Amino acid sequence: MASADVVGSDLESEDEEDKFEIHKEIPIAAPNEADSSSDAEDDLTLIHFQTLQWKHGNFRSKDFPVKGDYTPSIVKTPNEYFAKYLDDDFFEAAANCISHVSEEEQKKNRFWRIQPVIDLVRNRCKAIERKEKTAFSIDEQMIPFLGRCPVRQFVKNKPRPVGLKNFVLTTSDGLVLAFKIYQGNTTPLKDRYLGLVPSIILRLAETLPQNSYLYFDKYFSTIALMNKLTSLNIDATATIMSNRVKGFDFKKDSLMNRGESEEVVRTDSKLCITKWKDNKSGLMISTAFGRQPETEVERWNNTEKKRSGIACPAVGKSYNENIIGVDVCDQIMEYYRFFVRTWKWTLKAILHLFDLAIVNSWMEYRRDYYSQNLRGKDFIDLLEFRLNLGEYLITGTKKRVLEETECQEKYRGRD
């Protein structure tokens, strides 16, 4: 899991190449008339934004996202939560679906073998309640696999860098709301005129309500994407690479002290870019937060050999607190992950989705438990939750009727 101070580590190498190609120019051509008209309107909007200038100023920050805002629900059993993701009739439905997939569909969808599992888990994730003025984050999640796979990826600096790449939308506390597994050029995405990576953000953000706060890192962010999210009434905050910011020169790193920040605002006052120097300097772009109000955060001082406070802009505080949702989910999944030695990527992907469904089920249980103001020893932790769920899946609704004494008598009878 990433540390709470994400900005410093996220921007250590701003000049490195993008993971995917980001289109600098927007094509005018469109596949059909309907798409052409909508794309043309977006092009006019983007051309208008490109004519705006940057200047020094004070960006008016909005209120911070609301945390813990959800409708209380009755606490259920572990199998009732998990059944929302994968019900008892899943295996029969999956077998019937695989047998009726056409060759043409197999070419379009490289995940056709596991599509029933993907659909069941994703549909339940999409059904989870979302409220406006709350924080959501998007990041990459790896499905670990070292064998041969046509869509296997390598992502640098990940704890498990090799495997299938999964783009995940979560709440700030790690509850998965949507995901899209990357399968190359055949990945079904809309709005590709902004580039491949921005189209992933727009696809995952389709289910978010207006006035939501969305956070993502520098590999996704472009100014054109921020403009598009603004038109959708979604407030976005992200780190951004320096080569994607043009039209203004920030102060050099050598001339900035630790804790110092610099802010520029676009002339329409809808977008702000802040440069903040922590351990290293980084650029943050936001449609919701600027430098003010500044807060104080503690950092280790090598000169004084103790922790001391430095100034932190509002955009940095908000980003560090809400970007860690996917990292929290990854950490919890790693506690009791299914470990199976296999060269079949389909099995690895299915087990990963099982883990994701179990973790999401437990998070929903934990949320409902605390929403009822319950405190005591009856809380079920993740390990016990998985054990109860495993016993239910093995025995069904029947209880174990074989007592320990009966087991001993059986073993004695064999001697």
ZIDA-V514081 format. One record per residue. RES is the residue in one letter. OMEGA is omega in radians with two decimals (* if undefined). NEAR is the number of other C-alpha atoms within 8 Angstrom. Layout:
res/omega/near
RES/OMEGA/NEAR
RES/OMEGA/NEAR
This chain:
res/omega/near
M/3.12/7
A/3.12/7
S/-3.11/5
A/-3.13/7
D/-2.99/8
V/-3.00/12
V/-3.09/11
G/-3.12/12
S/-3.07/7
D/-3.03/10
L/-3.10/14
E/-3.10/8
S/-3.08/6
E/-3.06/9
D/3.13/7
E/-3.08/5
E/3.11/4
D/3.09/7
K/3.10/5
F/3.14/6
E/3.08/8
I/-3.09/9
H/3.14/8
K/-3.13/4
E/-3.09/4
I/-3.13/8
P/-3.13/5
I/-3.08/8
A/3.14/5
A/-3.06/8
P/3.13/6
N/-3.03/6
E/-3.12/7
A/3.13/6
D/-3.12/9
S/-3.13/12
S/-3.14/8
S/3.12/8
D/3.14/11
A/3.10/9
E/3.11/8
D/3.13/9
D/3.12/10
L/3.12/8
T/-3.12/8
L/3.09/10
I/3.10/8
H/-3.14/8
F/-3.11/8
Q/3.14/6
T/-3.13/6
L/-3.08/9
Q/3.12/7
W/3.13/10
K/3.03/8
H/3.13/7
G/3.12/7
N/3.13/10
F/-3.13/11
R/-3.10/7
S/3.09/11
K/3.09/6
D/3.12/4
F/-3.12/5
P/3.11/8
V/-3.14/8
K/3.10/6
G/-3.13/4
D/3.09/7
Y/-3.09/7
T/3.13/4
P/-3.14/7
S/3.14/7
I/3.12/7
V/-3.10/7
K/3.10/7
T/3.13/6
P/-3.11/12
N/3.10/9
E/3.07/8
Y/-3.08/13
F/-3.13/13
A/3.08/9
K/-3.13/8
Y/-3.13/12
L/-3.09/11
D/-3.06/8
D/-3.10/6
D/-3.05/6
F/-3.01/8
F/3.10/7
E/3.12/7
A/3.13/9
A/3.14/11
A/3.14/8
N/-3.12/8
C/-3.10/9
I/-3.07/9
S/-3.09/6
H/3.13/6
V/-3.12/9
S/3.13/6
E/3.12/6
E/3.12/6
E/3.11/9
Q/3.11/11
K/-3.13/7
K/-3.06/7
N/-3.13/9
R/3.13/9
F/-3.06/8
W/-3.13/10
R/-3.08/8
I/-3.07/11
Q/3.10/8
P/3.13/10
V/3.13/11
I/-3.08/9
D/-3.11/8
L/-3.11/10
V/-3.09/12
R/3.14/11
N/3.10/9
R/3.11/10
C/-3.13/11
K/-3.12/9
A/-3.14/7
I/-3.06/7
E/3.04/5
R/3.13/7
K/-3.14/9
E/-3.14/9
K/3.01/9
T/-3.02/11
A/3.07/14
F/-3.14/15
S/3.11/16
I/3.12/14
D/3.13/10
E/3.03/9
Q/-3.10/10
M/2.95/11
I/-2.95/11
P/3.09/10
F/-3.09/10
L/-3.11/7
G/-3.13/7
R/-3.14/7
C/-3.09/6
P/-3.10/4
V/3.14/8
R/-3.07/11
Q/3.01/9
F/-3.13/7
V/-3.09/7
K/3.06/5
N/3.03/5
K/3.08/6
P/3.03/4
R/-2.94/7
P/-3.05/12
V/3.11/12
G/3.09/13
L/-3.10/13
K/-3.10/12
N/3.10/12
F/-2.94/13
V/2.99/15
L/-3.11/15
T/2.92/15
T/-3.11/12
S/3.12/13
D/2.97/8
G/3.13/12
L/-3.08/12
V/-3.13/13
L/3.13/13
A/3.09/11
F/3.12/11
K/3.12/8
I/-3.06/9
Y/3.13/10
Q/3.08/9
G/-3.08/6
N/-3.12/4
T/3.10/8
T/-3.12/9
P/-3.12/4
L/3.05/8
K/3.03/7
D/-3.14/8
R/-3.14/9
Y/3.08/8
L/-3.07/12
G/-3.08/11
L/-3.08/10
V/3.08/11
P/3.13/13
S/3.08/13
I/3.10/10
I/-3.11/10
L/3.13/11
R/-3.13/9
L/-3.10/12
A/-3.12/8
E/-3.07/6
T/-3.10/6
L/3.06/8
P/3.09/9
Q/-3.11/8
N/3.04/9
S/3.06/15
Y/-3.08/13
L/-3.10/12
Y/3.05/14
F/-3.01/13
D/-2.97/11
K/-3.13/11
Y/-3.13/9
F/-2.87/9
S/2.95/13
T/3.13/9
I/3.11/8
A/3.10/8
L/3.11/10
M/3.09/12
N/3.14/10
K/3.12/9
L/3.07/12
T/3.11/11
S/3.09/7
L/-3.13/7
N/3.04/9
I/3.14/13
D/-3.06/13
A/3.07/13
T/-3.08/16
A/2.89/13
T/-3.07/15
I/3.11/15
M/-3.08/12
S/-3.14/8
N/3.06/7
R/3.11/8
V/-3.12/9
K/3.10/6
G/3.12/6
F/3.13/6
D/3.12/5
F/3.11/6
K/-3.14/7
K/-3.11/6
D/-3.10/7
S/-3.13/5
L/-3.11/6
M/3.04/10
N/3.14/7
R/-3.08/8
G/-3.13/10
E/-3.14/9
S/3.12/11
E/-3.00/10
E/3.01/13
V/-3.07/12
V/3.07/15
R/-3.01/12
T/3.10/9
D/3.09/6
S/3.12/8
K/-3.08/8
L/-3.08/11
C/3.05/15
I/-3.09/12
T/3.03/14
K/-3.09/12
W/3.12/15
K/3.03/14
D/2.96/9
N/3.01/6
K/-3.12/8
S/3.13/11
G/3.11/13
L/3.08/13
M/-3.13/14
I/-3.05/12
S/2.99/15
T/-3.08/12
A/-3.02/10
F/3.05/15
G/-3.11/17
R/-3.09/15
Q/-0.01/11
P/3.13/8
E/3.07/9
T/3.14/9
E/3.09/8
V/-3.11/8
E/3.08/8
R/3.12/8
W/3.14/8
N/-3.11/9
N/-3.12/6
T/-3.11/4
E/3.13/5
K/3.08/7
K/3.13/7
R/3.13/8
S/-3.09/8
G/3.03/8
I/-3.13/10
A/3.12/10
C/3.14/12
P/-3.10/14
A/-3.13/14
V/3.10/13
G/3.12/11
K/-3.12/10
S/-3.12/10
Y/-3.09/13
N/-3.08/12
E/-2.97/9
N/-3.11/12
I/-2.94/14
I/-3.07/16
G/-3.12/15
V/3.11/17
D/3.09/10
V/3.11/11
C/3.13/12
D/-3.12/10
Q/-3.13/9
I/3.12/9
M/-3.12/11
E/-3.11/7
Y/-3.06/6
Y/-3.12/7
R/3.00/8
F/3.09/7
F/-3.13/4
V/3.09/5
R/-3.12/4
T/3.08/7
W/3.12/7
K/-3.09/7
W/3.13/11
T/3.13/8
L/3.11/8
K/-3.12/13
A/3.14/10
I/3.12/10
L/3.08/9
H/3.13/11
L/3.03/11
F/3.11/8
D/-3.14/11
L/3.13/9
A/3.14/12
I/-3.13/10
V/3.11/12
N/3.11/10
S/3.13/11
W/3.11/12
M/3.07/9
E/3.08/10
Y/-3.12/12
R/3.12/8
R/3.13/8
D/-3.13/12
Y/-3.11/12
Y/3.09/9
S/3.10/9
Q/-3.14/9
N/3.11/6
L/3.10/7
R/3.13/7
G/-3.08/5
K/-3.11/4
D/3.10/5
F/-3.10/7
I/3.10/6
D/-3.02/6
L/-3.12/8
L/3.12/7
E/3.10/8
F/3.14/11
R/3.12/9
L/3.10/8
N/3.14/10
L/3.11/11
G/3.11/8
E/3.13/9
Y/-3.13/10
L/-3.13/7
I/-3.03/6
T/-3.07/9
G/3.14/8
T/-3.14/5
K/3.08/5
K/3.08/6
R/-3.10/6
V/-3.11/4
L/-3.12/6
E/-3.11/7
E/3.14/6
T/3.12/6
E/3.10/8
C/-3.13/9
Q/3.12/8
E/3.11/8
K/-3.13/8
Y/3.09/8
R/-3.13/7
G/3.13/6
R/-3.10/5
D/*/4
